[in-house]
């Protein structure tokens, strides 16, 4: 077999950190986001929103004479399909009809020549509201019918609590959190001459948008096309809400018979879109005199806002993580999503886990105080190891790394010694002296969809050979900044033995890519990456089959040759190690001879993963990521302002496919979680967000960012691509309770709610919600 000509390729392997292919475009400003797109004849849309948290909608009148000529209007009566955004169900109205249930709920739409004209045209509506009494408090919401309920039982928690040496009860709350992605929500809708609806926009899940458009506009599958533009951040906020704004743009385009762009400014984005669910958690724990857990009874309440949307799934993940990474033989969990007359809450990085990890970690701190040991010791006595089981009965496998994360973060921060020193320092500090504190948290995050979710989807990916000999990777996975654009090609190239230059990830477009599932649930690298690896190998092998079939030798010799061919670093090698040619050059010849090769491979989840959706027993997640944080803060003794100083982050991710991307995820998620813990407070009055712009909703800036020291642990999971686990949500889960614990260590004030703002700290101090001075016993 004569060698084919080949060229030298840039070689990158799993474990390297090659540049992102979109990096220069994004930092230079040349990347095309949805607001950069201009189409001939395009006009702009705007939304009329309810000023009331709860009201009967008695009538809508549109008077075009009151606005500039050419404006078009849409109300609920103009929806050709179902008036509901299709997620788990379609309870969430596209436009209000008969009743409004929160401030900011969309009531009507207009489109006009410019964004300014569109917002002016909203004055052409006259709305007749009859206000109703709103439900805005936890107490009132508990009296309403729940949006969703779940329960989990293991052992006999009530009996074990009655018999425990010691018990403790804690009520803990968490607030809203706004996503603050860099790019607000935006969509462009247009109809082609054949009636096909094409929507382009900023989204995480193109097929979610696709299904919602079919549902609301009564269109068949082949008449809807959804294309993802460059995405300026998501964090879950572009999982659910893009379907809403896409439908709005499509309805206006249908009415105007022109392309319509809808782009929210930051104020409207905060007012209209989903937030992290506030939570109220009631924990009761029983334990022995050494602090070893014997029983927990847990009640979880989530504020779902006005509509259900994705709240049942958020509640599910909250239930499954509520006991944290700890052994406890007797567990009772009762959980509900409550309805309030506030804007709908939905997907946010962590998806219910940050709330309950705050709950369990603050409980563990309280247990340590009660029995007189330090927070590290109580965790060491209860942390799960290989062979232990969780509250679902799931037995943990060899990829369990909770104890290793705990040991590593304690060593890196010298936690036990420094925490005890700071405990003692509280009793001798001088007036005006800055307060220092150290807080510890331990956490886990289930990777992929819960239970049998991945089995039900069996998400397909497609690979295709192009005329240049490259393998095209076709999936519905989007890159919202998390690095899929480089991580997925790196996995596929490594698996197939080819160069990174020999693969290309195709931009998500529902007319081109299969429905490989949503870009959520920390599943992209672990689930879709593994499937792409299998698919790339299969397509590579077809090229090798073609190469051997050209040989004019007998079948047995060709078969032997085929078995001995190897692809390494983008080159095809014969049995003697001689280079036969660059894979891409030979693949290009194959294309010229056979045309495009194309194949689809489905995800093949572990057969051993079983889970009962009714009892919540079984393997909820095939694997877990593990992490531990130590956060150090400084507290101003006069203003009680908190300043994070340093964060130690140890996370076990299976395998760091692209260490640069992994480090960025761990650093970014940690800062986002720290802000959740002490700074990001969404205030409401009468169901209306008060801090509804970046001037008043405060997030950490570069000046607020502590020094973040990251350690990536690798304990490969046998089912993941090269051992990789899900990563994106894990670092969000642990920082907030560590911040609260650090405040307690510094000041003695016990934060049982986040964000722990100066005003709240002052109130708790005045209410004597403080601990005594002096360090509890430490054990090494």
PAZAGU-305537 format. One line per 10 residues: their letters; for each residue z, x, y of C-alpha. Coordinates in steps of 0.02 Angstrom, whole numbers, plus 50000, padded with zeros to 5 digits. Layout:
% residues N
a = Z/X/Y ~ ...
***
This chain:
% residues 780
xxxxxxxxxx = 50000/50000/50000 ~ 49944/50081/50162 ~ 50072/50090/50302 ~ 50040/49975/50449 ~ 50056/50037/50627 ~ 50226/50003/50703 ~ 50315/50026/50866 ~ 50494/50076/50900 ~ 50606/49928/50938 ~ 50772/49916/51024
xxxxxxxxxx = 50896/49901/50882 ~ 51058/49806/50904 ~ 51179/49760/50767 ~ 51320/49636/50746 ~ 51466/49720/50832 ~ 51358/49790/50973 ~ 51351/49715/51148 ~ 51167/49710/51202 ~ 51127/49632/51372 ~ 51102/49445/51387
xxxxxxxxxx = 50917/49404/51406 ~ 50958/49284/51548 ~ 51078/49401/51635 ~ 50966/49470/51772 ~ 50894/49299/51815 ~ 51068/49228/51838 ~ 51140/49368/51942 ~ 50982/49383/52048 ~ 50969/49197/52082 ~ 50799/49176/52000
xxxxxxxxxx = 50861/49066/51856 ~ 50794/48888/51868 ~ 50934/48759/51873 ~ 50899/48574/51883 ~ 50919/48568/52072 ~ 50786/48704/52087 ~ 50655/48594/52003 ~ 50533/48501/52117 ~ 50406/48376/52050 ~ 50262/48292/52142
xxxxxxxxxx = 50316/48125/52215 ~ 50498/48153/52169 ~ 50629/48048/52258 ~ 50819/48057/52253 ~ 50952/47944/52181 ~ 51128/47897/52236 ~ 51268/47793/52163 ~ 51371/47652/52239 ~ 51549/47665/52172 ~ 51697/47549/52166
xxxxxxxxxx = 51833/47576/52296 ~ 51956/47478/52187 ~ 52050/47533/52030 ~ 52037/47358/51957 ~ 51940/47209/52023 ~ 51831/47064/51975 ~ 51651/47096/52026 ~ 51601/46925/52091 ~ 51432/46968/52164 ~ 51309/47104/52215
xxxxxxxxxx = 51180/47076/52352 ~ 51043/47200/52393 ~ 50963/47182/52564 ~ 50817/47305/52581 ~ 50794/47254/52762 ~ 50955/47346/52805 ~ 50886/47515/52747 ~ 50732/47621/52770 ~ 50575/47555/52690 ~ 50539/47617/52516
xxxxxxxxxx = 50714/47624/52444 ~ 50733/47547/52271 ~ 50893/47476/52197 ~ 50958/47451/52020 ~ 51105/47348/51957 ~ 51169/47306/51783 ~ 51046/47161/51771 ~ 50902/47287/51776 ~ 50956/47380/51619 ~ 50824/47343/51485
xxxxxxxxxx = 50935/47394/51338 ~ 51123/47394/51313 ~ 51239/47417/51460 ~ 51341/47554/51379 ~ 51340/47744/51361 ~ 51325/47775/51175 ~ 51455/47900/51116 ~ 51575/47847/50979 ~ 51538/47670/51038 ~ 51456/47598/51194
xxxxxxxxxx = 51610/47525/51280 ~ 51583/47635/51434 ~ 51470/47535/51552 ~ 51317/47615/51628 ~ 51346/47503/51780 ~ 51492/47387/51809 ~ 51460/47207/51761 ~ 51588/47071/51800 ~ 51734/47190/51821 ~ 51774/47365/51883
xxxxxxxxxx = 51912/47464/51798 ~ 51931/47621/51904 ~ 51900/47694/52075 ~ 51729/47776/52074 ~ 51656/47669/51935 ~ 51467/47654/51961 ~ 51417/47481/52022 ~ 51236/47503/52081 ~ 51103/47635/52109 ~ 50975/47673/52243
xxxxxxxxxx = 50832/47797/52261 ~ 50746/47853/52421 ~ 50641/47993/52491 ~ 50785/48116/52515 ~ 50965/48133/52461 ~ 51021/48088/52636 ~ 50909/47935/52638 ~ 50975/47882/52469 ~ 51156/47891/52524 ~ 51112/47795/52683
xxxxxxxxxx = 51026/47663/52578 ~ 51191/47624/52491 ~ 51233/47523/52647 ~ 51102/47397/52591 ~ 51224/47329/52461 ~ 51353/47194/52493 ~ 51484/47184/52354 ~ 51607/47043/52330 ~ 51765/47109/52246 ~ 51923/47016/52200
xxxxxxxxxx = 52058/47148/52175 ~ 52168/47139/52020 ~ 52333/47223/51981 ~ 52299/47397/51910 ~ 52390/47485/51769 ~ 52429/47660/51830 ~ 52593/47718/51753 ~ 52640/47776/51578 ~ 52768/47636/51569 ~ 52642/47499/51609
xxxxxxxxxx = 52506/47575/51500 ~ 52620/47576/51348 ~ 52626/47387/51359 ~ 52436/47369/51346 ~ 52336/47372/51188 ~ 52295/47553/51143 ~ 52120/47620/51149 ~ 52152/47711/50985 ~ 52297/47749/50867 ~ 52329/47878/50731
xxxxxxxxxx = 52472/47929/50620 ~ 52516/48069/50501 ~ 52660/48079/50378 ~ 52718/48221/50268 ~ 52882/48212/50174 ~ 53020/48106/50250 ~ 53046/48162/50428 ~ 53176/48031/50474 ~ 53286/48070/50325 ~ 53270/48257/50354
xxxxxxxxxx = 53316/48236/50537 ~ 53470/48137/50489 ~ 53526/48277/50372 ~ 53480/48427/50482 ~ 53613/48548/50541 ~ 53548/48535/50718 ~ 53424/48424/50811 ~ 53343/48430/50980 ~ 53233/48309/51078 ~ 53108/48354/51212
xxxxxxxxxx = 52992/48249/51320 ~ 52847/48348/51390 ~ 52700/48302/51500 ~ 52536/48379/51550 ~ 52420/48324/51690 ~ 52235/48304/51724 ~ 52127/48457/51733 ~ 51958/48462/51819 ~ 51821/48567/51741 ~ 51756/48648/51901
xxxxxxxxxx = 51598/48713/51819 ~ 51497/48814/51944 ~ 51351/48691/51944 ~ 51388/48504/51970 ~ 51309/48369/51863 ~ 51122/48344/51887 ~ 50971/48262/51804 ~ 50787/48229/51838 ~ 50699/48083/51753 ~ 50514/48042/51748
xxxxxxxxxx = 50395/47936/51644 ~ 50234/48009/51579 ~ 50071/47910/51577 ~ 50099/47857/51396 ~ 50270/47785/51438 ~ 50372/47932/51372 ~ 50534/47958/51466 ~ 50567/48143/51502 ~ 50738/48194/51566 ~ 50781/48372/51617
xxxxxxxxxx = 50955/48423/51666 ~ 51118/48514/51646 ~ 51197/48468/51480 ~ 51284/48534/51325 ~ 51215/48409/51199 ~ 51031/48359/51220 ~ 51033/48239/51074 ~ 51185/48147/51142 ~ 51083/48114/51299 ~ 50931/48071/51193
xxxxxxxxxx = 51025/47937/51094 ~ 51104/47864/51249 ~ 50936/47847/51336 ~ 50860/47760/51186 ~ 51008/47641/51182 ~ 51013/47595/51366 ~ 50826/47591/51401 ~ 50775/47511/51235 ~ 50652/47649/51195 ~ 50601/47714/51023
xxxxxxxxxx = 50645/47893/50975 ~ 50471/47961/51002 ~ 50466/47893/51180 ~ 50616/47994/51240 ~ 50617/48180/51273 ~ 50766/48279/51338 ~ 50754/48458/51401 ~ 50901/48570/51446 ~ 50882/48667/51608 ~ 50984/48824/51644
xxxxxxxxxx = 51166/48768/51637 ~ 51295/48825/51762 ~ 51448/48800/51654 ~ 51511/48655/51550 ~ 51686/48673/51473 ~ 51661/48502/51389 ~ 51622/48413/51552 ~ 51437/48418/51510 ~ 51463/48345/51336 ~ 51497/48164/51381
xxxxxxxxxx = 51453/48133/51564 ~ 51271/48196/51564 ~ 51223/48040/51466 ~ 51285/47932/51609 ~ 51192/48020/51749 ~ 51036/48037/51640 ~ 51031/47848/51613 ~ 51055/47820/51800 ~ 50910/47936/51844 ~ 50801/47855/51711
xxxxxxxxxx = 50837/47678/51773 ~ 50790/47727/51949 ~ 50632/47815/51890 ~ 50585/47659/51793 ~ 50611/47551/51948 ~ 50523/47667/52069 ~ 50386/47725/51951 ~ 50415/47901/52017 ~ 50517/48052/51963 ~ 50698/48037/52019
xxxxxxxxxx = 50823/48178/52042 ~ 51010/48146/52045 ~ 51123/48291/52093 ~ 51307/48266/52130 ~ 51395/48362/52266 ~ 51567/48432/52219 ~ 51661/48285/52293 ~ 51564/48155/52193 ~ 51572/48263/52038 ~ 51762/48266/52044
xxxxxxxxxx = 51776/48080/52085 ~ 51655/48020/51953 ~ 51664/48132/51801 ~ 51785/48149/51657 ~ 51944/48256/51658 ~ 52064/48329/51531 ~ 52177/48192/51463 ~ 52354/48190/51534 ~ 52479/48185/51392 ~ 52657/48126/51367
xxxxxxxxxx = 52736/48199/51210 ~ 52904/48158/51134 ~ 52961/48290/51009 ~ 53117/48279/50900 ~ 53153/48425/50785 ~ 53282/48460/50650 ~ 53322/48638/50598 ~ 53455/48745/50517 ~ 53579/48858/50604 ~ 53455/49001/50606
xxxxxxxxxx = 53318/48899/50690 ~ 53210/48866/50537 ~ 53119/48701/50555 ~ 53158/48562/50431 ~ 53083/48409/50513 ~ 52984/48349/50664 ~ 52952/48175/50729 ~ 52817/48178/50863 ~ 52747/48044/50976 ~ 52587/48086/51071
xxxxxxxxxx = 52520/47977/51211 ~ 52356/48020/51296 ~ 52295/47937/51456 ~ 52117/47890/51412 ~ 52078/47815/51581 ~ 51975/47657/51592 ~ 51864/47678/51438 ~ 51875/47750/51263 ~ 51727/47873/51265 ~ 51777/48026/51161
xxxxxxxxxx = 51965/47995/51168 ~ 51985/47954/50982 ~ 51918/48125/50936 ~ 52026/48211/51067 ~ 52178/48120/50997 ~ 52130/48170/50820 ~ 52127/48355/50862 ~ 52290/48336/50956 ~ 52374/48260/50804 ~ 52308/48397/50690
xxxxxxxxxx = 52373/48537/50802 ~ 52537/48456/50856 ~ 52648/48558/50739 ~ 52566/48721/50794 ~ 52559/48873/50680 ~ 52728/48835/50601 ~ 52797/48783/50432 ~ 52884/48615/50429 ~ 52906/48518/50265 ~ 52938/48349/50346
xxxxxxxxxx = 52826/48284/50485 ~ 52798/48114/50563 ~ 52668/48094/50701 ~ 52625/47935/50794 ~ 52487/47949/50922 ~ 52399/47832/51042 ~ 52269/47836/51179 ~ 52324/47722/51320 ~ 52210/47631/51442 ~ 52241/47649/51628
xxxxxxxxxx = 52143/47598/51783 ~ 52093/47776/51821 ~ 51930/47868/51795 ~ 51885/47901/51614 ~ 51952/48059/51531 ~ 51850/48149/51401 ~ 51796/48315/51329 ~ 51874/48475/51396 ~ 51886/48647/51317 ~ 52021/48636/51185
xxxxxxxxxx = 51996/48449/51159 ~ 52177/48391/51147 ~ 52247/48554/51080 ~ 52309/48633/51244 ~ 52417/48480/51274 ~ 52506/48483/51105 ~ 52520/48672/51099 ~ 52613/48659/51264 ~ 52725/48531/51178 ~ 52763/48628/51019
xxxxxxxxxx = 52784/48796/51107 ~ 52908/48728/51234 ~ 53000/48646/51089 ~ 53011/48814/50999 ~ 53082/48893/51158 ~ 53213/48756/51165 ~ 53260/48782/50982 ~ 53282/48968/51015 ~ 53398/48931/51162 ~ 53497/48808/51058
xxxxxxxxxx = 53533/48927/50914 ~ 53555/49081/51024 ~ 53404/49186/50977 ~ 53255/49247/51076 ~ 53086/49157/51076 ~ 53004/49291/50969 ~ 53134/49280/50831 ~ 53120/49091/50814 ~ 52932/49107/50795 ~ 52948/49247/50668
xxxxxxxxxx = 53059/49135/50562 ~ 52939/48988/50564 ~ 52763/49059/50578 ~ 52641/49015/50439 ~ 52576/49147/50320 ~ 52441/49151/50187 ~ 52485/49020/50055 ~ 52588/48912/50172 ~ 52531/48735/50209 ~ 52508/48638/50371
xxxxxxxxxx = 52564/48460/50404 ~ 52402/48397/50325 ~ 52444/48485/50163 ~ 52306/48613/50191 ~ 52350/48778/50106 ~ 52307/48925/50217 ~ 52189/49058/50151 ~ 52175/49245/50173 ~ 52097/49228/50346 ~ 52265/49168/50415
xxxxxxxxxx = 52323/49289/50549 ~ 52460/49202/50648 ~ 52595/49330/50606 ~ 52482/49477/50642 ~ 52439/49404/50814 ~ 52624/49377/50849 ~ 52671/49553/50795 ~ 52530/49633/50894 ~ 52564/49542/51057 ~ 52751/49577/51043
xxxxxxxxxx = 52717/49762/51019 ~ 52587/49774/51157 ~ 52704/49693/51284 ~ 52869/49765/51219 ~ 52917/49582/51224 ~ 53087/49578/51141 ~ 53162/49717/51247 ~ 53087/49663/51413 ~ 53125/49478/51389 ~ 53309/49517/51357
xxxxxxxxxx = 53316/49631/51509 ~ 53245/49495/51619 ~ 53365/49366/51548 ~ 53511/49477/51598 ~ 53433/49514/51768 ~ 53447/49332/51820 ~ 53637/49345/51832 ~ 53637/49500/51942 ~ 53485/49477/52053 ~ 53509/49496/52240
xxxxxxxxxx = 53465/49370/52373 ~ 53280/49368/52413 ~ 53238/49479/52265 ~ 53074/49436/52179 ~ 53100/49359/52008 ~ 53008/49422/51855 ~ 52986/49332/51690 ~ 52899/49351/51523 ~ 52834/49206/51420 ~ 52770/49202/51241
xxxxxxxxxx = 52656/49079/51151 ~ 52580/49070/50978 ~ 52434/48955/50938 ~ 52290/48908/50825 ~ 52126/48816/50841 ~ 52026/48732/50704 ~ 51844/48784/50709 ~ 51702/48661/50688 ~ 51707/48472/50672 ~ 51861/48392/50598
xxxxxxxxxx = 51871/48348/50414 ~ 51704/48302/50338 ~ 51613/48299/50505 ~ 51502/48448/50468 ~ 51463/48379/50294 ~ 51404/48215/50369 ~ 51289/48302/50493 ~ 51224/48444/50384 ~ 51149/48509/50546 ~ 50970/48573/50527
xxxxxxxxxx = 50895/48724/50613 ~ 50712/48772/50613 ~ 50634/48945/50615 ~ 50451/48976/50651 ~ 50336/49128/50652 ~ 50236/49146/50813 ~ 50072/49236/50839 ~ 50161/49393/50897 ~ 50256/49406/50734 ~ 50421/49351/50810
xxxxxxxxxx = 50540/49230/50726 ~ 50576/49084/50841 ~ 50748/49006/50825 ~ 50747/48818/50858 ~ 50914/48731/50879 ~ 50989/48603/50997 ~ 51125/48728/51047 ~ 51133/48762/51233 ~ 51197/48914/51325 ~ 51316/48858/51461
xxxxxxxxxx = 51376/49035/51492 ~ 51465/49062/51326 ~ 51331/49179/51260 ~ 51236/49081/51126 ~ 51074/49148/51202 ~ 51116/49322/51135 ~ 51242/49287/50995 ~ 51127/49176/50890 ~ 50978/49296/50896 ~ 51095/49441/50855
xxxxxxxxxx = 51156/49350/50698 ~ 50981/49304/50642 ~ 50911/49479/50672 ~ 51053/49564/50580 ~ 51040/49447/50432 ~ 50853/49476/50416 ~ 50862/49662/50450 ~ 50743/49649/50597 ~ 50751/49703/50778 ~ 50829/49594/50911
xxxxxxxxxx = 50658/49600/50995 ~ 50586/49515/50841 ~ 50680/49351/50869 ~ 50685/49228/51014 ~ 50797/49078/51044 ~ 50691/48931/51102 ~ 50754/48828/51248 ~ 50826/48661/51187 ~ 50698/48522/51202 ~ 50713/48370/51089
xxxxxxxxxx = 50523/48366/51069 ~ 50532/48538/50990 ~ 50704/48577/50916 ~ 50796/48484/50777 ~ 50963/48397/50802 ~ 51075/48539/50747 ~ 51229/48454/50818 ~ 51315/48465/50987 ~ 51369/48625/51074 ~ 51553/48584/51056
xxxxxxxxxx = 51703/48609/50941 ~ 51689/48800/50931 ~ 51549/48775/50804 ~ 51396/48860/50878 ~ 51422/49038/50814 ~ 51513/48992/50654 ~ 51412/48843/50593 ~ 51242/48855/50677 ~ 51242/49045/50673 ~ 51270/49047/50486
xxxxxxxxxx = 51129/48922/50458 ~ 51010/49021/50568 ~ 51052/49178/50469 ~ 51001/49093/50307 ~ 50843/49024/50387 ~ 50790/49191/50461 ~ 50809/49275/50292 ~ 50703/49141/50209 ~ 50564/49161/50338 ~ 50571/49350/50326
xxxxxxxxxx = 50553/49335/50138 ~ 50397/49229/50159 ~ 50320/49369/50261 ~ 50366/49494/50125 ~ 50292/49378/49993 ~ 50129/49374/50090 ~ 50129/49563/50107 ~ 50147/49588/49919 ~ 50020/49453/49876 ~ 49886/49559/49963
xxxxxxxxxx = 49907/49696/49833 ~ 49766/49703/49706 ~ 49880/49738/49559 ~ 49942/49638/49412 ~ 50074/49506/49437 ~ 50215/49604/49356 ~ 50189/49753/49470 ~ 50184/49642/49623 ~ 50346/49558/49570 ~ 50431/49726/49547
xxxxxxxxxx = 50368/49785/49716 ~ 50429/49627/49800 ~ 50603/49648/49729 ~ 50613/49826/49793 ~ 50553/49798/49972 ~ 50686/49815/50105 ~ 50690/49769/50288 ~ 50801/49879/50393 ~ 50811/49897/50583 ~ 50647/49806/50605
xxxxxxxxxx = 50549/49910/50479 ~ 50486/49865/50305 ~ 50525/50002/50179 ~ 50447/50030/50008 ~ 50545/50077/49851 ~ 50542/50260/49903 ~ 50607/50225/50077 ~ 50439/50253/50159 ~ 50402/50145/50311 ~ 50263/50022/50274
xxxxxxxxxx = 50263/49958/50451 ~ 50361/49866/50584 ~ 50410/49694/50527 ~ 50339/49615/50682 ~ 50169/49698/50664 ~ 50155/49643/50482 ~ 50220/49470/50525 ~ 50084/49457/50657 ~ 49954/49498/50526 ~ 50031/49364/50414
xxxxxxxxxx = 50014/49239/50556 ~ 49831/49285/50580 ~ 49801/49255/50395 ~ 49912/49104/50358 ~ 49947/49028/50527 ~ 50122/48986/50586 ~ 50255/48985/50451 ~ 50390/48858/50486 ~ 50541/48801/50387 ~ 50699/48700/50414
xxxxxxxxxx = 50868/48740/50338 ~ 51022/48628/50340 ~ 51201/48683/50361 ~ 51291/48692/50195 ~ 51477/48668/50230 ~ 51607/48720/50101 ~ 51608/48597/49956 ~ 51795/48622/49934 ~ 51835/48548/50105 ~ 51906/48374/50077
xxxxxxxxxx = 51997/48267/50203 ~ 52062/48089/50207 ~ 52028/48008/50376 ~ 52158/47873/50344 ~ 52308/47975/50287 ~ 52259/48133/50383 ~ 52292/48237/50229 ~ 52178/48375/50166 ~ 52078/48516/50242 ~ 52057/48465/50423
xxxxxxxxxx = 51967/48626/50469 ~ 51886/48747/50350 ~ 51960/48891/50450 ~ 52065/48924/50604 ~ 52064/49051/50744 ~ 52236/49121/50787 ~ 52307/49189/50947 ~ 52462/49243/51042 ~ 52494/49269/51227 ~ 52626/49356/51328
xxxxxxxxxx = 52614/49312/51513 ~ 52715/49399/51647 ~ 52745/49310/51812 ~ 52828/49346/51978 ~ 52921/49206/52065 ~ 52961/49197/52251 ~ 53146/49149/52259 ~ 53125/49057/52424 ~ 52964/48959/52396 ~ 52964/48959/52204
xxxxxxxxxx = 52780/49005/52209 ~ 52721/49079/52045 ~ 52608/49232/52037 ~ 52543/49284/51866 ~ 52552/49473/51854 ~ 52491/49519/51680 ~ 52431/49432/51523 ~ 52425/49508/51350 ~ 52299/49417/51239 ~ 52284/49446/51053
xxxxxxxxxx = 52160/49333/50963 ~ 52092/49341/50786 ~ 51910/49285/50786 ~ 51851/49330/50611 ~ 51716/49448/50672 ~ 51665/49489/50850 ~ 51476/49467/50839 ~ 51452/49525/51019 ~ 51616/49605/51078 ~ 51566/49594/51262
xxxxxxxxxx = 51539/49407/51248 ~ 51700/49385/51148 ~ 51801/49482/51276 ~ 51728/49376/51416 ~ 51774/49216/51324 ~ 51952/49275/51294 ~ 51976/49330/51474 ~ 51897/49173/51549 ~ 51989/49052/51435 ~ 52153/49139/51470
xxxxxxxxxx = 52133/49124/51658 ~ 52081/48942/51641 ~ 52237/48909/51536 ~ 52350/49001/51658 ~ 52284/48894/51801 ~ 52319/48738/51696 ~ 52498/48796/51677 ~ 52554/48824/51855 ~ 52419/48783/51983 ~ 52291/48649/51945
xxxxxxxxxx = 52369/48484/51996 ~ 52265/48327/52013 ~ 52362/48203/52119 ~ 52326/48015/52118 ~ 52374/47875/52232 ~ 52330/47697/52184 ~ 52212/47762/52051 ~ 52118/47871/52175 ~ 52108/48061/52161 ~ 52183/48135/52318
xxxxxxxxxx = 52124/48315/52297 ~ 51943/48272/52263 ~ 51859/48430/52329 ~ 51879/48617/52313 ~ 51974/48626/52476 ~ 52117/48532/52394 ~ 52096/48552/52205 ~ 52153/48731/52185 ~ 52099/48843/52042 ~ 52138/49028/52017
xxxxxxxxxx = 52024/49144/52116 ~ 51997/49329/52085 ~ 52150/49362/52193 ~ 52257/49253/52078 ~ 52192/49332/51918 ~ 52323/49438/51830 ~ 52281/49598/51737 ~ 52219/49531/51569 ~ 52235/49648/51421 ~ 52136/49588/51270
xxxxxxxxxx = 52147/49638/51089 ~ 52020/49565/50969 ~ 52079/49556/50788 ~ 51953/49535/50648 ~ 51999/49452/50484 ~ 51833/49392/50421 ~ 51813/49217/50352 ~ 51708/49214/50195 ~ 51602/49065/50251 ~ 51563/49126/50426
xxxxxxxxxx = 51413/49231/50480 ~ 51472/49410/50450 ~ 51648/49335/50445 ~ 51643/49255/50618 ~ 51750/49104/50662 ~ 51740/48984/50807 ~ 51803/49059/50970 ~ 51761/48962/51128 ~ 51914/48849/51138 ~ 52047/48961/51061
xxxxxxxxxx = 52097/49059/51217 ~ 52124/48898/51317 ~ 52265/48840/51204 ~ 52406/48963/51231 ~ 52421/49021/51413 ~ 52502/48867/51491 ~ 52660/48865/51384 ~ 52675/49054/51405 ~ 52672/49031/51594 ~ 52806/48896/51582
xxxxxxxxxx = 52913/49008/51471 ~ 52893/49153/51592 ~ 52952/49044/51737 ~ 53104/48997/51633 ~ 53140/49180/51593 ~ 53125/49226/51777 ~ 53220/49084/51858 ~ 53317/48987/51726 ~ 53221/48830/51776 ~ 53153/48739/51623
xxxxxxxxxx = 52974/48676/51651 ~ 52941/48530/51535 ~ 52786/48475/51630 ~ 52630/48564/51690 ~ 52569/48616/51810 ~ 52736/48695/51857 ~ 52708/48687/52044 ~ 52838/48747/52172 ~ 52880/48567/52217 ~ 52917/48524/52036
xxxxxxxxxx = 53017/48683/52009 ~ 53124/48642/52161 ~ 53155/48466/52097 ~ 53203/48527/51924 ~ 53319/48658/52001 ~ 53403/48525/52108 ~ 53420/48413/51955 ~ 53504/48560/51865 ~ 53367/48572/51736 ~ 53409/48755/51712
xxxxxxxxxx = 53476/48869/51576 ~ 53624/48986/51588 ~ 53616/49170/51627 ~ 53628/49304/51496 ~ 53516/49343/51348 ~ 53532/49254/51181 ~ 53550/49362/51026 ~ 53393/49458/50979 ~ 53347/49509/50805 ~ 53225/49644/50764
***
